[in-house]
Amino acid sequence: MAKARKRKMWIGKVTTVSTFPPPGIFTKPAEEIARVMGRKDVSPGGLGSAIKMVQYFINRAGKNLPERRRRELERAKKLLQKAERRKAGN
């Protein structure tokens, strides 16, 4: 019988200092999350990068994320998407 290989998770190695959100930001209200994540010092890649970071947090939390918190994070993501559309329209 073949020996089972341990699966390596690439996601565990993802660490970047340049796009690291402030500690505890994802426990705040949606408006504050969107405002902080949209700042240039937090997401130098722009609003798209901020949206990706919020989605990344949602994905990493998985089933352990309470439904209320998930809704608030999804709302923050929608606020960022709305801001991105406004910016693209200018």
N, C-alpha and C positions, 0 to 999 in steps of 0.2 A: 504494500500500500504506500502511496506517495505521501511524503511529509507535507503537512499543511504549512503554507507560507503566511507569515504575518503581513497583513496589508498595511502599506505605508500611506499615511494620510498627508498629502501635500499641504493641506489647509493649516495644519499645526505649525508650519514653518513660516507663515505669512506674518511678517512684522516690518512695518515701515514707520520710521520716526516722522517723516515729512508729512504724512497724512494721518497722524494719530489723533483721534478725537479726545477731548478733555475727559478725565475720569468722571463717571456718573452722569454724563450728558444724556444717555439713553433712558434715564429714569425721570427726566423732566417732561413738562407738557410739550405737545407737538410744535407749538409756535416757537418755543425756545430752542428746541432741537433743530428746527429748520433755520432759525436765525444764526445759531452758533456754527452749524455744519456748513452753512453757505458762506462763511467768512473765508477770505483768501488764505489766512494763516493756518486754518484747519484743513481746507481742501484746495490746495494750490491748483488742482486740475479743473476747478470750476464747479458749477452746480451739478454737472453730470457725475463728477467724482463724489460729491456729497451724497447723492442719491444712491450710488453704488455702495458707499460705506454703510448707510442705514440698512439697505437690503442685505448686505453682508452680515450685519449684526443680527437681523431677523433670522437669517438662514442658520447662523451659528448657534443661536439660542434654541432653535428647533422646537421640539415638543415641550421643553421646559419653560417656554415663554408664555406667561398668562395671557388669556384672550384680550383682556382689557389693555395690557401693555402693547400687544401686537396691533390692536386697533389704533392706539396712539402713535405708534411708529409708522404705520401705514399712512396715517393722516399727515405726519411730518413729511413723509416721502411725497405725498400729493402736493403739499405746499411748496416743496422744492421744485417739483415738476412744473407747477404753475408759474413759479418765478423764472424757471428756465425758458418756458414758452414766451413769457413777457419779454425777457432779455433778447430772445431770438427775433421777436417781432420788431425790435427797435433798429 
